[in-house]
Amino acid sequence: MFSFFRKKEQKLEPIGFEVLNCDIHSHFVPGIDDGSPDIETSVKLVKKMQELGFKKIITTPHVMHDFYRNTPEIILSGLEDLKKELKAQSIEVDISAAAEYYVDYYFESKLNEGEDFLTFGNKHILIETSFVSEPPNFSESIFKLQLKGYDVILAHPERYGFMSINDLKKYKSRSVKLQLNLLSLLGYYGGECKLKAEKLIENNMVDFVGTDCHNLNQASIYHKCMTNKHWHALVNSGTLKNHLL
């Protein structure tokens, strides 16, 4: 009966993604993972990112031994094909490629063999792991990467159900940076993921955000984040580093 007297939530003016300048997580190299299936879609996705305010795109195809055995050569070759098509269509954009590496036994083997990984910025490497359970080598692999001079960024930490906020604080204390997915703020991956994303923001733990864009359906809803109160809080927190890339 008191709902009539509840304070109406203030409508926020949109904050566009031009404040970020750079998106560090997407899947736009055509036909090599679960992202863009073809070059035509890739072009549409790049144009959509420009419409959203991004000036620079670092696209990051999956590297997963059991599913996407991409190599730097495969990724960079696909990137060049995309760049040629963008140029042919007179689309000017700063686009480059790194990778999203899935940390498991096979990744550790490559790490031990001294493989060079695709990175961006100051030797930033984007990693992910299972959403269900942490592999036994995960923490050790991060340590080995750091010993080799890599700056480790953990992709979408809010999506790992087995990692608590305190777990993520421990990784932060070891200089691991955290990259939040924008769609998490909309509940795209579920309510628990949304709540964890909000807690990460409230605890000033987010270093980067990314679209993690795979398709045009996702690309069509990012604008809804622009009036989200936690997005506003994140922008005003001063913790984001996208614009430095």
C-alpha positions, -999 to 999 in steps of 0.1 A, spaced: 0 0 0 30 22 4 43 18 -32 26 51 -41 50 69 -19 82 52 -31 107 75 -46 109 72 -83 143 62 -96 160 90 -114 165 84 -151 201 88 -160 214 105 -192 233 80 -214 271 79 -212 284 67 -245 313 43 -251 334 71 -265 346 75 -229 363 41 -234 377 48 -268 389 12 -271 371 -22 -269 395 -49 -259 373 -80 -262 353 -92 -293 351 -119 -319 352 -103 -353 377 -123 -372 354 -142 -396 349 -179 -394 374 -190 -369 355 -193 -336 319 -188 -323 319 -152 -333 313 -136 -367 306 -164 -393 317 -144 -424 334 -112 -435 301 -95 -443 289 -99 -407 323 -88 -394 320 -55 -414 285 -49 -399 298 -56 -364 327 -31 -369 303 -5 -381 280 -11 -351 310 -6 -328 317 27 -344 281 38 -340 284 30 -303 313 53 -300 344 30 -301 373 45 -320 396 15 -316 389 -22 -317 412 -50 -304 394 -82 -315 402 -114 -296 393 -147 -311 392 -178 -289 422 -200 -286 409 -233 -271 426 -266 -278 394 -287 -278 374 -263 -300 393 -235 -317 429 -243 -324 437 -209 -336 473 -198 -340 487 -162 -344 491 -169 -381 454 -179 -385 442 -149 -365 464 -123 -382 456 -137 -417 419 -134 -409 424 -99 -396 442 -88 -428 413 -101 -449 389 -81 -427 411 -50 -430 411 -53 -468 373 -55 -469 370 -25 -446 393 -5 -468 374 -15 -499 343 -1 -483 360 31 -472 355 23 -435 383 39 -415 388 22 -381 418 13 -359 414 -25 -356 440 -50 -345 439 -85 -330 451 -104 -300 434 -135 -286 413 -148 -257 433 -177 -243 416 -206 -225 438 -217 -196 439 -254 -193 465 -282 -195 472 -275 -232 477 -238 -225 502 -246 -198 521 -269 -221 524 -241 -247 535 -217 -219 562 -242 -208 574 -246 -243 579 -209 -246 553 -201 -272 548 -164 -279 512 -154 -274 492 -126 -291 490 -96 -269 480 -59 -270 491 -27 -253 520 -33 -229 521 -71 -234 486 -75 -221 473 -110 -224 435 -118 -222 428 -152 -205 397 -171 -196 389 -205 -181 361 -229 -173 329 -213 -160 323 -244 -138 355 -251 -120 390 -238 -117 417 -260 -134 444 -271 -110 470 -252 -130 452 -219 -132 470 -199 -105 504 -214 -115 498 -205 -151 491 -169 -142 523 -168 -121 544 -182 -151 529 -156 -175 538 -128 -151 574 -142 -148 576 -140 -186 566 -104 -185 529 -107 -195 503 -83 -180 475 -107 -172 438 -97 -178 411 -121 -166 381 -119 -190 346 -116 -176 354 -127 -139 317 -121 -130 309 -152 -151 329 -177 -131 305 -191 -106 332 -207 -85 351 -175 -80 339 -153 -51 346 -116 -47 373 -125 -22 389 -149 -46 391 -121 -72 405 -97 -46 434 -122 -42 441 -122 -79 439 -84 -79 465 -84 -51 487 -104 -75 484 -76 -101 459 -95 -123 436 -71 -140 398 -77 -144 378 -72 -175 340 -69 -171 315 -77 -199 292 -48 -206 262 -72 -211 266 -85 -176 251 -52 -164 219 -60 -183 215 -95 -168 224 -110 -202 242 -140 -186 218 -143 -156 210 -127 -124 239 -140 -103 264 -128 -129 247 -94 -129 249 -91 -91 286 -101 -91 293 -76 -118 277 -49 -97 297 -59 -66 329 -58 -86 321 -22 -96 310 -12 -61 344 -26 -48 364 -6 -75 378 -38 -89 372 -34 -126 402 -24 -148 387 -29 -182 354 -34 -198 347 -52 -231 318 -59 -253 327 -96 -258 306 -92 -289 299 -123 -309 270 -114 -331 246 -88 -343 219 -96 -318 243 -87 -290 255 -56 -309 219 -43 -310 215 -41 -272 248 -25 -259 232 9 -260 209 -1 -231 240 -2 -209 245 36 -213 218 45 -188 227 17 -163 235 32 -129 264 8 -124 279 17 -158 277 53 -146 294 44 -113 321 25 -132 329 54 -155 330 78 -125 352 54 -105 384 63 -123 395 26 -124 390 20 -161 420 18 -184 405 12 -218 413 48 -229 450 43 -222 454 17 -250 
